[in-house]
Amino acid sequence: MLTLYTWTTPNGRKIPIMLEELGLPYEIKTVNLGKDEQFSPAFLAISPNNKIPALVDHGAEGGPLSIFESAAILVYLADKTGKLLPAAGPARYKVLEWLSWQIGGLGPILGQVGFFEIHSPEKSALASKRFLEESDRLLGVLDKQLSQHTYVAGDDYSIADIACYPWVAVIDDALKPALGARLAGKPHVRRWMDLLAARPAVQRGMALPKTTD
Ligand SMILES: N[C@@H](CCC(=O)N[C@@H](CS)C(=O)NCC(=O)O)C(=O)O
């Protein structure tokens, strides 16, 4: 059995999409970030960086295994099942390359856009300029890649697509006022978004976790 600790954010939706794609049995435990539940001692024992997502595989070889950081979880699940990440060779490293690009670039920069454009009570012209321009540059890099390939890391659907999708989808939602116009100028990203949005597992994963708060 797998236990996923997550919340309704872009990083939080990657692993539900992956688990839905794989069809593995799992349970979700919500970690309500609005109530600071990520700082509870029980959650910190699993995720010492106080961030979701985190996964516990109770049936891992050698005993229960807990993992935090979404990329590590995606690679673990892909290796466990032999799906959505080639086992070896150049194609594996292309997937890891784009997965790293999302973790080190797209996610953190869009996160800063969310902070400065939506959440922060103070506005900063310099921060807005820096993070909006960098978001546009990153979307341009993705658009160029997707003009040459069906999926983010090449011609096969992979964990790189799963990592990127919830972040780009947020530009159609909460970040639309800030970045919608820039996304509109990226036709290959839009083609790829439509392709992913049509996948039932992506639809189910994007609707998780279910919350009452
Ligand atoms: N690099 C991490 C980022 C995770 C992350 O930033 N999670 C956010 C939600 S999207 C979080 O838990 N924030 C809570 C906090 O910072 O206290 C990953 O990919 O797992």
The ligand as an SDF file (V2000), in Angstrom:
LIG
                    3D

 20 19  0  0  0  0  0  0  0  0999 V2000
   10.7310   20.8420   -4.9590 N   0  0  0  0  0  0  0  0  0  0  0  0
    9.5840   20.4390   -4.1870 C   0  0  0  0  0  0  0  0  0  0  0  0
    8.6500   21.6160   -4.0150 C   0  0  0  0  0  0  0  0  0  0  0  0
    7.4800   21.2550   -3.1220 C   0  0  0  0  0  0  0  0  0  0  0  0
    6.6900   22.4840   -2.7220 C   0  0  0  0  0  0  0  0  0  0  0  0
    7.1000   23.6310   -2.9590 O   0  0  0  0  0  0  0  0  0  0  0  0
    5.5370   22.2560   -2.1130 N   0  0  0  0  0  0  0  0  0  0  0  0
    4.7290   23.3680   -1.6200 C   0  0  0  0  0  0  0  0  0  0  0  0
    3.3210   23.2980   -2.2130 C   0  0  0  0  0  0  0  0  0  0  0  0
    3.3200   23.3770   -3.9920 S   0  0  0  0  0  0  0  0  0  0  0  0
    4.6050   23.2760   -0.1110 C   0  0  0  0  0  0  0  0  0  0  0  0
    4.4420   22.2000    0.4370 O   0  0  0  0  0  0  0  0  0  0  0  0
    4.6860   24.4150    0.5910 N   0  0  0  0  0  0  0  0  0  0  0  0
    4.5220   24.4460    2.0150 C   0  0  0  0  0  0  0  0  0  0  0  0
    5.5310   25.3220    2.7020 C   0  0  0  0  0  0  0  0  0  0  0  0
    6.4370   25.8410    2.0270 O   0  0  0  0  0  0  0  0  0  0  0  0
    5.4320   25.4920    3.9160 O   0  0  0  0  0  0  0  0  0  0  0  0
    8.8840   19.2760   -4.8960 C   0  0  0  0  0  0  0  0  0  0  0  0
    8.9120   19.2600   -6.1320 O   0  0  0  0  0  0  0  0  0  0  0  0
    8.3400   18.3930   -4.2120 O   0  0  0  0  0  0  0  0  0  0  0  0
  1  2  1  0
  2  3  1  0
  2 18  1  0
  3  4  1  0
  4  5  1  0
  5  6  2  0
  5  7  1  0
  7  8  1  0
  8  9  1  0
  8 11  1  0
  9 10  1  0
 11 12  2  0
 11 13  1  0
 13 14  1  0
 14 15  1  0
 15 16  2  0
 15 17  1  0
 18 19  2  0
 18 20  1  0
M  END
$$$$
